């Protein structure tokens, strides 16, 4: 048996660009003497329809004064290269290694290798053929070549031709009476940037329709109620705009240099193209970690995730925002760890008695790190990500792992290092203009007196960007 497709859930938008016939009374028939019973109040059949809450839970908002937001993130402290090649024969006591993955263009070619003469290194065959320890005898920064002498008798235990080696520094050794280290290392920062985008919306109603009272008592999630239909539409426009403030920060992508968005002509502004912005999903897809091909349903799957986190920032506490199926998969995985306590199912805090309602859910678990599970409505909503099909290429996202806490970055406004949440929103603001959440009314109805237009227009505007700091600590779970 399975859930039948018909009848299903309604995806037809209730918001239209023109008034719906169902919104207003059109049948004033006084020839029928019988009065039907009516339910005046709208029934909220979809419950709370808003999906915004994610960024309020994990992030913060702070002002920005520029069209460009930049921040620096620390690089690795220790030196390791994984693309090293050599022509040395097996059991060679000395060898020359060419570093294929060396170099930071910001420092120029002469300082592209962070290994220096006198340092001791560990060298391992990437295919598992053998390993050894050596001391660096010479470094040619121009050709990115490191010459080493092995400590072990018999030298390198594997022939180097056609193989790749990993090399990392673990210390140094100098003989008595010699000079010190010949070269020095400069700290390596990674610079990231993002640009804010302008988000707008508008609601308009004529003065005549504002004076039209209906028999349906309307209500919305933010408490609006009454018998004037335009109040419902205005409040739903506001709620929809609030949701877009969050989903735009989640989904935004930068425009490619030759894309249609970047090259189109914007006639009313006299400008060319849109630039886009780096949303959370885009940042994690390009700088973070991705789990693909279904959900991790076994502890061994989570061990792989933990192993990757060990190689990143090793943040102690993490929150996993999941859709419904992913939440069930985690519950089922954890339940199997204690599947037959006292002859029955035991979930949750493992104190379920037969007289009480059975708790089949978990809020978190610890395995190396603390993982807290939270349902993410955005991934379940059928009008948003929740309506996408399951399968590769569908764009479906099942969850997002977000590190808890904050990180230290250099704040250009403060002019010093400051603590910032891993996720936070920067909105444009100055002493004279605050664009965090602007709303204003134009027209000649509803108290406005700005033009001869016999209508009320409610405008909404925000200019903002999301900063995903330490994206290497995030995990995106997708098909």
VEXRO-505994 format. One record per residue: z, y, x of N, C-alpha, C in turn; residue in one letter. Coordinates in steps of 0.2 Angstrom, whole numbers, padded with zeros to 4 digits, always signed. Atoms other than C-alpha are relative to their C-alpha. Layout:
BEGIN
ZYXZYXZYXA...
//
This chain:
BEGIN
+0000-0006+0004+0000+0000+0000+0000+0006+0004X+0000-0006-0003-0003+0018+0005+0000+0006-0004X+0000-0006+0004-0002+0036-0001-0007+0001-0002X+0007-0001+0002-0017+0039-0012-0002+0007+0001X+0002-0006-0002-0028+0053-0008-0001+0005-0007X+0001-0004+0006-0030+0058-0027+0006-0002-0004X+0001-0007-0002-0021+0067-0033+0004+0002+0006X-0003-0002-0007-0017+0077-0017+0003+0006+0000X-0003-0007-0001-0010+0093-0011-0005+0005-0001X+0005-0005+0001-0019+0109-0016+0000+0005+0006X+0001-0004-0005-0026+0119-0002-0004+0007-0002X+0003-0006+0003-0035+0132-0013+0004+0006+0001X-0004-0006-0001-0029+0149-0007+0002+0004-0007X-0002-0004+0006-0019+0159-0020-0002+0007+0001X+0001-0007-0001-0023+0175-0012-0008+0001+0000X+0007-0002+0000-0040+0183-0016-0002+0007+0001X+0001-0007-0002-0049+0198-0011-0001+0005-0007X+0001-0004+0007-0052+0203-0030+0006-0003-0005X-0005+0002+0004-0039+0201-0044-0003-0007-0004X+0001+0006+0004-0039+0183-0052+0000+0001-0007X-0001+0000+0008-0042+0181-0071+0007-0003-0002X-0007+0003+0002-0026+0170-0071+0006+0005+0002X-0006-0005-0002-0016+0185-0064+0001+0005-0006X+0000-0005+0005-0019+0196-0079-0001-0003-0007X+0001+0002+0007-0018+0194-0098-0007+0003-0002X+0007-0002+0002-0036+0194-0105-0001-0001-0007X+0001+0002+0007-0033+0186-0122+0006+0003-0004X-0005-0003+0005-0024+0198-0134-0002-0001-0007X+0002+0002+0006-0027+0188-0149+0006+0000-0005X-0006-0001+0005-0016+0194-0164-0002-0004-0006X+0001+0003+0006-0025+0183-0177+0004-0007+0000X-0004+0006+0000-0015+0168-0172+0008+0002-0001X-0006-0002+0001+0002+0169-0180+0006-0004+0003X-0005+0004-0003+0011+0156-0170+0001+0002+0007X-0002-0002-0007+0020+0161-0154+0002-0006+0004X-0002+0006-0004+0021+0148-0140+0006+0001+0004X-0006-0001-0005+0036+0145-0129-0003+0001+0007X+0003-0001-0007+0033+0152-0112+0006+0000+0005X-0005+0000-0005+0042+0150-0096-0002+0007+0004X+0002-0006-0003+0042+0168-0089+0000+0000+0008X-0001+0000-0008+0048+0164-0071-0005-0005+0003X+0004+0005-0004+0036+0157-0059+0004-0006+0003X-0003+0006-0003+0040+0140-0053-0003-0001+0007X+0001+0000-0007+0041+0139-0034-0002-0007+0002X+0001+0007-0001+0032+0122-0032-0001-0002+0007X+0000+0001-0007+0029+0124-0013+0006+0002+0004X-0006-0002-0003+0046+0130-0009-0001+0006+0004X+0001-0006-0005+0047+0142+0006-0006-0001+0003X+0007+0001-0003+0029+0144+0011-0001+0003+0006X+0001-0003-0006+0032+0154+0026+0001-0005+0006X-0001+0004-0005+0031+0146+0043+0003+0003+0007X-0002-0003-0006+0037+0159+0055+0008-0001+0001X-0008+0001-0002+0054+0155+0064+0000-0003+0007X+0000+0003-0007+0049+0147+0081+0002+0005+0005X-0002-0005-0006+0049+0162+0092+0006+0003-0001X-0006-0003+0002+0064+0169+0083+0006-0005+0003X-0005+0005-0003+0073+0153+0089+0001-0001+0007X+0000+0001-0008+0068+0152+0107-0002+0006+0004X+0003-0006-0004+0062+0169+0112+0004+0006-0002X-0003-0006+0001+0066+0187+0112-0006+0005-0001X+0005-0005+0000+0056+0203+0109+0003+0006+0004X-0002-0006-0004+0056+0218+0121-0006+0005+0001X+0006-0005+0000+0045+0234+0123-0003-0001+0007X+0004+0000-0006+0031+0236+0135-0004+0007-0001X+0003-0006+0000+0022+0252+0140-0007+0000+0002X+0007+0000-0003+0005+0246+0146-0004-0005-0003X+0005+0005+0003-0011+0237+0141+0000-0007+0004X+0000+0006-0004-0007+0224+0155+0007-0002+0002X-0007+0002-0001+0009+0214+0157-0001-0005+0006X+0001+0004-0005+0011+0206+0174+0007-0003+0002X-0006+0002-0002+0025+0195+0181-0001-0005+0006X+0001+0004-0006+0028+0185+0197+0005-0006-0001X-0004+0006+0000+0035+0167+0198+0000-0003+0007X-0001+0003-0007+0042+0158+0213-0005-0006+0001X+0004+0006-0003+0031+0146+0223+0005-0006+0002X-0004+0005-0002+0037+0130+0230+0004+0002+0007X-0004-0002-0006+0051+0131+0244-0002-0004+0006X+0002+0005-0005+0045+0116+0254-0007-0001+0001X+0008+0001-0002+0028+0112+0262-0002-0008-0001X+0003+0006+0001+0018+0097+0256-0007+0000-0001X+0007+0000+0001+0000+0093+0257-0002-0008-0002X+0001+0006+0003-0008+0078+0248-0008-0002+0002X+0008+0002-0001-0027+0079+0254-0001+0001+0008X+0000-0001-0007-0025+0076+0273-0005-0006+0002X+0005+0005-0002-0039+0066+0282+0001+0000+0008X+0000+0001-0007-0040+0059+0300-0005-0005+0002X+0005+0005-0003-0052+0049+0311+0004-0005+0004X-0004+0004-0004-0037+0041+0320-0001-0007-0001X+0000+0007+0001-0038+0022+0323+0007-0002-0002X-0007+0003+0001-0024+0010+0318+0004+0000+0006X-0005+0000-0005-0009+0011+0329-0001+0005+0005X+0000-0005-0005-0014+0027+0337+0006+0004+0000X-0007-0003-0001+0001+0036+0345-0001+0008-0002X+0001-0007+0002-0007+0053+0341-0006+0001-0004X+0006-0001+0005-0019+0060+0328+0000+0007-0002X+0002-0006+0003-0027+0075+0321-0001+0000-0007X+0001+0001+0007-0026+0078+0303-0003+0007-0003X+0003-0006+0003-0037+0091+0293+0003+0000-0007X-0003-0001+0007-0028+0098+0278-0005+0003-0005X+0006-0002+0004-0040+0099+0264+0003+0004-0006X-0003-0004+0005-0028+0107+0251+0004+0006+0002X-0004-0006-0003-0021+0121+0262-0003+0006-0002X+0003-0007+0000-0023+0139+0260+0002+0004-0006X-0001-0005+0005-0018+0154+0249-0004+0006+0002X+0005-0005-0001-0032+0166+0248+0004+0007+0001X-0003-0006-0001-0019+0180+0247+0002+0002+0007X-0003-0001-0007-0013+0177+0265-0006+0000+0005X+0005+0000-0005-0030+0175+0273-0001-0007+0003X+0001+0007-0002-0037+0160+0282+0004-0001+0006X-0004+0002-0006-0027+0162+0298+0007-0002-0001X-0006+0003+0002-0011+0158+0289+0000-0004-0006X+0001+0004+0006-0017+0146+0277+0004-0007+0000X-0004+0006-0001-0007+0131+0284+0007+0002+0001X-0007-0002+0000+0012+0132+0281+0004-0005+0005X-0003+0005-0004+0015+0119+0295+0000+0003+0007X+0000-0004-0007+0020+0125+0313+0002-0005+0005X-0002+0004-0006+0022+0118+0330+0007-0001+0001X-0007+0001-0001+0038+0109+0333+0003-0003-0006X-0003+0002+0006+0041+0104+0315-0001-0008+0000X+0000+0008+0001+0044+0085+0310-0003-0001-0007X+0003+0001+0007+0033+0078+0296+0000-0008-0001X+0001+0007+0002+0032+0062+0286-0007+0000-0003X+0007+0001+0001+0015+0055+0284-0001-0007-0004X+0001+0006+0003+0010+0042+0271-0007-0001-0003X+0006+0001+0002-0006+0034+0266+0000+0000-0008X+0000-0001+0007-0010+0039+0248-0001-0007-0004X+0001+0006+0003-0016+0021+0244+0006-0005+0001X-0006+0004-0001+0001+0014+0250-0001-0005+0006X+0001+0005-0005-0006+0006+0266+0005+0001+0006X-0005-0001-0005+0008+0013+0277+0003+0007+0001X-0002-0007-0002+0018+0028+0283+0004+0000+0006X-0003-0001-0006+0026+0035+0298+0003+0008+0001X-0002-0006-0001+0035+0050+0305-0002+0003+0007X+0003-0003-0006+0029+0062+0318+0002+0007+0001X-0001-0007-0002+0031+0079+0327-0006+0003+0001X+0006-0004+0000+0018+0093+0326+0000+0002+0007X+0001-0002-0007+0011+0096+0344-0004+0006+0000X+0004-0006+0000-0002+0109+0339-0003+0001-0007X+0003-0002+0007-0009+0118+0324-0006+0005+0001X+0006-0005+0000-0027+0126+0323-0001+0003-0007X+0000-0003+0006-0025+0138+0309-0008+0001-0003X+0007-0002+0002-0044+0142+0309-0004-0006-0003X+0003+0006+0003-0050+0124+0306+0005-0004-0004X-0005+0003+0005-0034+0119+0296+0001-0007+0003X-0002+0006-0004-0030+0105+0309+0007+0000+0003X-0007+0001-0003-0013+0098+0313+0000-0006+0004X+0000+0005-0004-0011+0088+0328+0008-0003+0001X-0006+0003+0000+0004+0076+0328+0001-0006+0005X-0002+0006-0004+0013+0063+0339+0005-0004-0003X-0004+0005+0004+0021+0048+0331+0006-0002+0003X-0006+0003-0003+0039+0043+0334+0000-0007+0000X+0000+0007+0000+0036+0025+0330-0004-0003+0005X+0004+0003-0004+0030+0013+0342-0006-0003-0003X+0006+0003+0003+0012+0008+0338-0003+0006-0004X+0003-0006+0003+0009+0025+0330-0001-0001-0008X+0002+0000+0007+0000+0026+0313-0001-0007-0002X+0001+0007+0002+0000+0009+0304-0006-0002-0003X+0006+0001+0003-0016+0011+0296-0006+0004+0003X+0006-0003-0002-0034+0016+0301-0001+0006-0005X+0001-0006+0004-0038+0034+0295-0007+0001-0003X+0006-0002+0002-0056+0033+0292-0001-0002-0008X+0002+0000+0007-0061+0036+0273+0007+0000-0004X-0007+0000+0004-0042+0037+0268+0002+0008-0001X-0003-0007+0001-0032+0052+0261+0008-0002+0002X-0007+0000-0001-0014+0055+0267+0004+0006-0003X-0005-0006+0002+0001+0065+0261+0004+0001+0006X-0004-0002-0005+0011+0075+0273+0005+0005-0002X-0005-0005+0001+0027+0085+0271+0005+0001+0006X-0005-0002-0005+0039+0094+0282+0007-0002-0001X-0007+0002+0001+0057+0087+0284+0005+0003+0005X-0004-0003-0005+0063+0097+0299-0003+0002+0006X+0003-0002-0006+0060+0101+0317+0004-0003+0006X-0003+0002-0006+0064+0096+0335-0003+0004+0006X+0002-0003-0006+0064+0106+0351+0004-0002+0006X-0003+0002-0006+0067+0101+0369+0005+0006+0003X-0004-0005-0004+0080+0110+0380-0004+0005+0003X+0003-0005-0004+0076+0126+0387-0007+0003-0002X+0007-0002+0003+0060+0129+0376+0001+0006-0004X+0000-0005+0005+0055+0144+0366+0001-0002-0007X-0001+0002+0007+0059+0145+0347-0006-0001-0003X+0006+0001+0004+0047+0143+0333-0005+0006+0001X+0005-0005-0001+0031+0152+0336-0003+0004-0006X+0002-0003+0006+0026+0156+0319+0005+0001-0006X-0005-0001+0006+0035+0162+0303-0004-0001-0006X+0003+0001+0006+0031+0159+0285+0002+0006-0005X-0001-0005+0005+0029+0172+0271+0001-0003-0007X-0001+0003+0007+0036+0169+0253-0007+0000-0004X+0006+0000+0004+0022+0164+0241+0002+0000-0007X-0001-0001+0007+0023+0171+0224-0007-0002-0004X+0006+0000+0005+0011+0167+0209+0001+0005-0005X+0000-0006+0005+0006+0182+0199-0004-0002-0006X+0003+0001+0006+0002+0180+0181+0000+0006-0004X+0001-0006+0004-0003+0192+0168-0002-0002-0007X+0003+0001+0007-0007+0194+0149-0001+0007-0003X+0001-0006+0003-0013+0207+0138+0002+0000-0008X-0002+0001+0007-0007+0212+0121-0006+0001-0005X+0005-0001+0005-0018+0211+0105+0003+0004-0006X-0002-0004+0006-0018+0222+0090-0001-0004-0006X+0000+0004+0007-0014+0213+0073+0001+0005-0005X+0000-0005+0006-0018+0222+0057+0000-0004-0007X+0001+0003+0007-0017+0218+0038+0000+0006-0005X+0000-0006+0005-0019+0229+0022+0001-0003-0007X+0000+0002+0007-0015+0227+0004-0001+0007-0004X+0002-0006+0004-0023+0239-0009+0001-0002-0008X+0000+0001+0007-0020+0241-0028-0001+0006-0003X+0002-0007+0003-0027+0254-0040+0006+0002-0004X-0006-0003+0003-0015+0266-0049+0000-0003-0007X+0000+0003+0007-0020+0258-0066+0003-0007+0000X-0003+0006+0000-0015+0241-0061+0007+0000+0002X-0007-0001-0001+0001+0247-0055+0004+0001-0006X-0003-0002+0006+0005+0253-0072+0000-0006-0005X+0001+0005+0005+0000+0236-0080+0006-0005+0001X-0005+0005+0000+0015+0225-0084-0002-0007-0002X+0002+0007+0002+0014+0206-0086+0005-0004-0003X-0005+0004+0003+0023+0193-0095+0003-0005+0005X-0003+0005-0005+0026+0182-0079+0004+0004+0005X-0004-0003-0005+0041+0186-0069-0001-0003+0007X+0003+0003-0006+0035+0184-0051+0006+0001+0005X-0005+0000-0005+0046+0181-0036-0003-0003+0007X+0002+0003-0006+0043+0178-0017+0006-0001+0005X-0005+0003-0004+0052+0171-0002+0005+0006+0003X-0004-0005-0002+0059+0188+0003+0004+0004-0005X-0004-0003+0005+0067+0192-0013-0003+0004-0005X+0004-0004+0004+0054+0202-0022+0000-0003-0007X+0000+0003+0007+0055+0200-0041-0002+0005-0005X+0002-0004+0005+0049+0208-0057-0006-0002-0004X+0006+0002+0005+0035+0209-0070-0006+0004+0002X+0006-0003-0002+0023+0219-0060-0004-0004+0005X+0003+0005-0004+0010+0208-0052-0001+0003+0007X+0002-0003-0006+0005+0220-0038+0006-0001+0005X-0006+0001-0005+0023+0218-0031+0000-0006+0003X+0001+0007-0003+0020+0200-0028-0005+0000+0005X+0005+0000-0005+0004+0203-0020+0001+0004+0007X-0002-0004-0005+0011+0216-0009+0005-0003+0005X-0005+0003-0003+0026+0206-0004-0003-0006+0004X+0003+0005-0003+0015+0191+0000-0005+0002+0006X+0003-0003-0006+0004+0201+0011+0004+0001+0006X-0005-0001-0006+0019+0206+0021+0002-0006+0003X-0002+0007-0002+0025+0188+0022-0006-0003+0004X+0006+0002-0004+0007+0183+0028+0000+0003+0006X+0001-0003-0007+0007+0196+0041+0006-0002+0005X-0005+0002-0004+0024+0191+0047-0001-0007+0003X+0002+0007-0002+0018+0173+0049-0006+0001+0006X+0006-0001-0004+0002+0179+0058+0003+0003+0007X-0003-0003-0006+0013+0189+0071+0002-0006+0004X-0002+0006-0004+0020+0172+0076-0006-0005+0002X+0006+0005-0002+0004+0161+0075-0005+0003+0004X+0004-0003-0005-0006+0173+0084+0002+0000+0007X-0003+0001-0007+0006+0172+0099-0001-0007+0002X+0000+0007-0002+0005+0153+0098-0007-0002+0001X+0007+0003+0000-0014+0151+0096-0005+0004+0004X+0005-0005-0003-0022+0166+0105-0003-0003+0006X+0003+0002-0006-0034+0163+0119-0004+0006+0002X+0004-0005-0003-0043+0174+0131-0008-0001-0002X+0007+0001+0001-0061+0178+0128-0004-0001+0006X+0004+0002-0006-0074+0170+0140-0004+0006+0001X+0004-0006-0002-0084+0183+0150-0007+0001-0004X+0006+0000+0003-0100+0178+0141+0000-0002-0007X-0001+0002+0007-0093+0173+0124-0002+0005-0005X+0002-0005+0005-0098+0180+0108+0005+0005-0002X-0005-0005+0002-0081+0188+0105+0000+0005+0006X+0000-0005-0005-0082+0197+0122-0006+0004+0000X+0006-0004+0000-0100+0203+0120-0002+0003-0006X+0002-0003+0006-0101+0208+0102+0002+0008+0000X-0001-0007+0001-0102+0227+0098+0004+0002-0006X-0005-0002+0005-0088+0234+0088-0003+0007-0002X+0003-0006+0002-0097+0248+0078+0004+0005-0001X-0004-0005+0002-0083+0257+0071+0004+0003+0006X-0004-0003-0006-0074+0259+0088-0004+0002+0006X+0004-0002-0006-0089+0262+0099+0002-0004+0006X-0002+0004-0005-0083+0248+0110-0003-0007+0000X+0003+0006-0001-0089+0231+0116+0005-0005+0001X-0004+0006-0001-0080+0215+0113+0007+0000-0001X-0007+0001+0000-0063+0208+0111+0002-0004+0006X-0003+0003-0006-0052+0202+0126+0004-0006-0002X-0005+0005+0002-0040+0190+0117+0006+0000+0004X-0006+0000-0004-0024+0185+0125+0002-0007+0001X-0002+0007-0001-0015+0170+0132+0006-0002-0004X-0006+0003+0005-0005+0161+0118+0004-0005+0004X-0004+0005-0003+0008+0148+0121-0004-0006+0001X+0003+0006-0001-0003+0133+0118-0005+0001+0006X+0005-0001-0005-0017+0140+0130+0004+0000+0007X-0003+0000-0007-0004+0144+0144+0003-0007+0002X-0003+0007-0002+0004+0126+0143-0006-0004+0001X+0005+0004-0001-0013+0118+0142-0003+0001+0007X+0003-0002-0006-0018+0127+0158+0005+0000+0006X-0005-0001-0006-0002+0129+0168+0006-0005-0001X-0006+0004+0001+0010+0116+0160-0002-0007+0000X+0001+0007+0000+0010+0098+0156-0002-0003-0007X+0003+0002+0007+0001+0088+0142+0001-0008+0000X+0000+0007+0002+0005+0071+0134-0006-0001-0005X+0006+0001+0004-0011+0065+0126+0000-0008-0002X+0001+0007+0002-0016+0049+0116+0006-0002-0004X-0005+0003+0004-0003+0048+0103+0007+0003+0002X-0007-0002-0001+0016+0051+0103+0004-0005+0005X-0004+0004-0004+0028+0044+0116+0005-0004-0004X-0004+0004+0005+0037+0030+0106+0004-0005+0004X-0004+0005-0004+0045+0020+0120+0004+0004+0005X-0004-0004-0005+0059+0025+0132-0004+0000+0007X+0004-0001-0006+0047+0021+0146-0005+0005+0000X+0005-0006+0001+0035+0034+0139+0004+0006+0002X-0005-0006-0001+0050+0047+0140+0002+0000+0008X-0001+0001-0007+0053+0040+0158-0005+0004+0004X+0005-0003-0003+0036+0046+0162+0000+0008+0000X-0001-0007+0001+0039+0063+0155+0006+0003+0004X-0006-0002-0004+0056+0064+0164-0002+0001+0007X+0003+0000-0007+0047+0060+0180-0004+0006+0002X+0004-0006-0001+0035+0074+0178+0005+0006+0000X-0004-0006+0001+0049+0086+0173+0004+0001+0007X-0003+0000-0007+0058+0081+0190-0004+0003+0005X+0004-0003-0005+0043+0087+0199-0001+0007-0002X+0001-0007+0002+0043+0104+0190+0007+0003+0001X-0006-0004-0001+0058+0115+0187+0007-0004-0001X-0006+0004+0001+0070+0101+0182+0006+0004-0004X-0005-0003+0004+0078+0111+0168+0004-0005-0004X-0004+0005+0003+0093+0102+0161+0000-0001-0007X+0001+0001+0007+0091+0106+0143-0006+0002-0003X+0007-0002+0002+0075+0106+0133+0000-0002-0008X+0000+0001+0007+0071+0107+0114-0007-0002-0001X+0007+0003+0002+0056+0097+0107-0001+0002-0007X+0002-0002+0007+0048+0105+0092-0006-0004-0002X+0005+0006+0001+0039+0091+0083-0002+0001-0007X+0002+0001+0007+0029+0087+0067+0004-0006-0003X-0004+0005+0003+0036+0075+0055-0001-0007+0003X+0001+0007-0003+0027+0059+0062+0004-0001+0007X-0003+0000-0007+0033+0063+0080+0008+0000-0001X-0007+0000+0001+0051+0066+0073+0002-0007-0002X-0001+0007+0002+0050+0049+0065+0000-0005+0006X+0001+0004-0006+0044+0041+0081+0006+0000+0004X-0006-0001-0004+0059+0048+0090+0006-0004-0003X-0006+0003+0003+0071+0042+0077-0001-0008+0001X+0001+0008+0000+0063+0024+0077+0002-0002+0007X-0002+0003-0007+0064+0023+0096+0007+0000+0002X-0007+0000-0002+0082+0028+0097+0004-0005-0004X-0004+0005+0004+0087+0017+0083+0000-0007+0003X+0000+0006-0003+0081+0002+0092+0005-0001+0006X-0005+0001-0005+0094+0005+0105+0006-0003-0002X-0006+0003+0003+0107-0001+0093-0002-0002-0007X+0003+0002+0006+0098-0010+0080+0004-0005-0005X-0003+0005+0005+0110-0023+0073+0008+0001+0001X-0008-0001+0000+0128-0015+0074+0003-0003-0006X-0004+0003+0006+0140-0025+0063-0005-0003-0005X+0004+0003+0004+0125-0034+0056-0005+0004-0004X+0004-0005+0004+0116-0019+0049-0003+0005+0004X+0003-0006-0004+0106-0003+0054+0006+0005+0001X-0005-0005-0002+0116+0010+0063-0003+0005+0004X+0003-0006-0003+0109+0027+0067+0005+0005+0001X-0004-0006+0000+0115+0044+0070+0006-0001+0005X-0006+0001-0004+0133+0044+0076+0003-0007+0001X-0002+0007+0000+0134+0025+0074+0007-0001-0004X-0006+0002+0004+0148+0026+0061-0002+0000-0007X+0002+0001+0007+0138+0023+0045+0003-0006-0003X-0003+0005+0004+0147+0013+0033-0004-0002-0006X+0004+0002+0005+0140+0003+0019+0001+0004-0007X-0001-0004+0006+0148+0014+0006-0003+0007+0000X+0003-0007-0001+0140+0030+0013-0008+0000+0000X+0007+0000-0001+0122+0036+0013-0002-0001+0007X+0002+0001-0007+0113+0030+0028-0004+0005+0003X+0004-0006-0004+0108+0043+0041-0004-0004+0005X+0005+0004-0004+0092+0037+0048-0003+0005+0005X+0003-0005-0004+0089+0053+0059+0004+0001+0006X-0004-0002-0006+0094+0059+0076-0002+0007+0002X+0001-0007-0002+0095+0077+0082-0001+0001+0008X+0001+0000-0007+0094+0073+0101+0002-0006+0003X-0002+0005-0004+0097+0062+0115+0000+0002+0007X+0000-0002-0007+0100+0062+0134-0002-0006+0004X+0003+0005-0004+0090+0052+0146-0002+0004+0007X+0001-0004-0006+0091+0061+0163+0001+0008-0002X-0001-0007+0002+0090+0078+0154+0002-0001-0008X-0002+0000+0007+0096+0083+0137-0006+0003-0004X+0006-0001+0004+0082+0083+0123+0003+0001-0007X-0002-0002+0007+0086+0092+0106-0007+0000-0004X+0006+0000+0004+0074+0088+0092+0000+0005-0006X+0000-0005+0006+0069+0101+0079-0007+0000-0003X+0006+0000+0004+0056+0100+0065-0003+0007+0001X+0004-0006+0000+0042+0113+0067-0004+0000-0006X+0003+0000+0006+0036+0118+0050-0008+0002+0001X+0007-0002-0002+0020+0126+0058-0005-0007+0001X+0004+0006-0001+0014+0108+0063+0000-0004-0006X+0000+0004+0006+0018+0101+0046-0004+0003-0006X+0003-0003+0005+0010+0114+0035-0007-0002-0001X+0007+0003+0000-0007+0107+0028-0005+0006+0000X+0005-0006-0001-0014+0125+0028-0001+0003+0007X+0000-0002-0007-0011+0127+0046-0001-0007+0005X+0001+0005-0004-0010+0114+0060+0001-0007-0003X-0001+0007+0003-0003+0100+0049-0005-0003-0004X+0005+0003+0003-0019+0098+0040-0006-0002+0004X+0005+0003-0005-0029+0093+0055+0000-0008+0000X+0000+0007+0000-0035+0075+0056+0003-0003+0007X-0003+0003-0006-0027+0063+0068-0006-0003+0004X+0005+0003-0004-0038+0058+0083-0002+0005+0005X+0002-0004-0005-0045+0064+0099-0005+0005-0002X+0004-0006+0001-0054+0081+0099+0001+0004-0007X-0002-0003+0006-0046+0086+0082+0003+0007+0001X-0004-0006-0001-0036+0099+0090+0008+0000-0002X-0007+0001+0003-0020+0092+0082+0005+0000+0006X-0005+0000-0004-0004+0096+0091+0006-0003-0004X-0005+0004+0003+0011+0084+0088+0007+0003+0002X-0007-0003-0002+0025+0094+0097-0001+0004+0006X-0001-0004-0006+0030+0106+0111+0007+0000+0002X-0007+0000-0003+0044+0104+0123+0001+0006+0003X-0002-0007-0002+0052+0121+0127+0006-0001+0004X-0006-0001-0004+0065+0123+0141+0005+0005-0003X-0005-0005+0003+0081+0131+0135+0002+0004+0006X-0002-0005-0005+0088+0146+0144-0004+0005+0002X+0004-0006-0003+0081+0160+0155-0002-0001+0007X+0002+0000-0007+0073+0163+0171-0001+0007+0003X+0000-0006-0004+0073+0177+0184-0007+0002+0002X+0006-0003-0002+0058+0188+0185+0000+0007+0002X+0000-0007-0002+0053+0205+0192-0002+0004-0006X+0002-0004+0005+0053+0218+0178-0002+0007+0002X+0003-0006-0002+0041+0232+0181+0004+0007-0003X-0003-0006+0004+0050+0244+0168+0007+0001+0003X-0006-0001-0003+0067+0241+0175+0000+0001+0008X+0001-0001-0007+0061+0240+0193+0005-0004+0004X-0005+0005-0004+0072+0225+0198-0001-0007-0004X+0000+0006+0003+0074+0207+0194+0004+0000-0006X-0004+0000+0006+0080+0203+0177-0001-0007-0003X+0000+0007+0004+0084+0187+0166-0004+0001-0006X+0004+0000+0006+0071+0183+0153-0001-0007-0003X+0001+0006+0003+0069+0169+0141-0007-0003+0002X+0007+0003-0002+0055+0157+0146-0005+0002-0005X+0005-0002+0005+0046+0162+0130+0003+0007-0003X-0002-0007+0004+0047+0181+0124-0006+0004-0001X+0006-0004+0002+0036+0193+0116+0001+0008+0002X+0000-0007-0002+0032+0210+0123-0005+0004-0005X+0003-0004+0005+0027+0224+0110-0001+0007+0003X+0001-0007-0003+0019+0241+0114+0005+0005-0003X-0005-0005+0003+0032+0255+0112+0001+0005+0006X-0002-0005-0005+0036+0272+0120+0005+0004-0004X-0005-0005+0004+0047+0287+0115-0003+0002-0006X+0003-0003+0006+0035+0293+0102-0004-0005-0004X+0004+0005+0004+0026+0277+0096+0003-0007+0001X-0003+0007+0000+0034+0260+0092-0005-0004-0004X+0005+0004+0003+0021+0247+0088+0002-0007-0001X-0002+0007+0001+0032+0232+0086-0002-0002-0007X+0002+0002+0007+0030+0232+0067-0001+0007-0004X+0001-0006+0003+0022+0247+0059-0003-0001-0007X+0003+0001+0007+0019+0249+0040+0000+0007-0003X+0001-0007+0003+0013+0265+0031-0004-0001-0007X+0004+0000+0007+0006+0269+0013-0004+0006+0000X+0004-0005+0001-0009+0279+0010-0003+0000-0007X+0002-0001+0006-0018+0285-0006+0003+0005-0004X-0003-0005+0005-0012+0294-0022+0004-0003-0005X-0005+0004+0005-0002+0280-0031+0006-0003+0004X-0006+0004-0003+0015+0272-0028+0004+0005+0004X-0003-0005-0004+0022+0288-0021-0003+0003+0006X+0004-0003-0006+0009+0291-0008-0004+0006-0003X+0004-0006+0002+0000+0308-0008-0004+0002+0006X+0004-0002-0006-0012+0307+0007-0007+0001-0001X+0007+0000+0001-0029+0306-0001-0001+0000-0008X+0001-0001+0007-0038+0308-0018-0002-0007-0003X+0001+0006+0003-0040+0289-0019+0005-0003-0005X-0004+0002+0005-0033+0282-0035+0002-0007+0001X-0003+0006-0002-0024+0268-0027+0005+0001+0005X-0005+0000-0006-0010+0263-0015-0003-0005+0005X+0002+0005-0005-0015+0255+0001+0006+0000+0005X-0005+0001-0005-0001+0247+0012-0003-0003+0006X+0003+0002-0006-0006+0245+0030+0006-0003+0004X-0004+0003-0005+0002+0234+0043-0003-0001+0007X+0003+0000-0007+0000+0234+0062+0005-0002+0005X-0005+0001-0005+0008+0227+0077-0005-0001+0006X+0004+0001-0007+0002+0226+0096+0005-0004+0004X-0005+0004-0004+0010+0212+0106-0003-0005+0004X+0002+0006-0004+0008+0198+0118+0006-0004+0002X-0005+0004-0001+0018+0183+0122+0000-0002+0008X+0000+0002-0007+0024+0179+0140+0003-0007+0000X-0002+0006-0001+0026+0161+0144+0002-0001+0007X-0003+0001-0007+0037+0160+0160+0001-0007+0002X-0001+0007-0002+0037+0144+0170-0003-0005-0005X+0004+0004+0005+0024+0136+0159+0000-0007+0003X+0000+0007-0003+0025+0121+0172+0006-0004-0003X-0006+0003+0003+0042+0117+0163-0001-0002-0007X+0002+0001+0007+0033+0115+0146-0004-0007-0001X+0004+0006+0002+0026+0099+0138-0004+0001-0007X+0004+0000+0006+0012+0099+0125-0002-0007-0002X+0002+0007+0002+0010+0083+0115-0005+0001-0005X+0006-0001+0004-0007+0082+0107-0004-0006+0000X+0004+0006+0000-0020+0069+0102-0005+0000+0006X
//
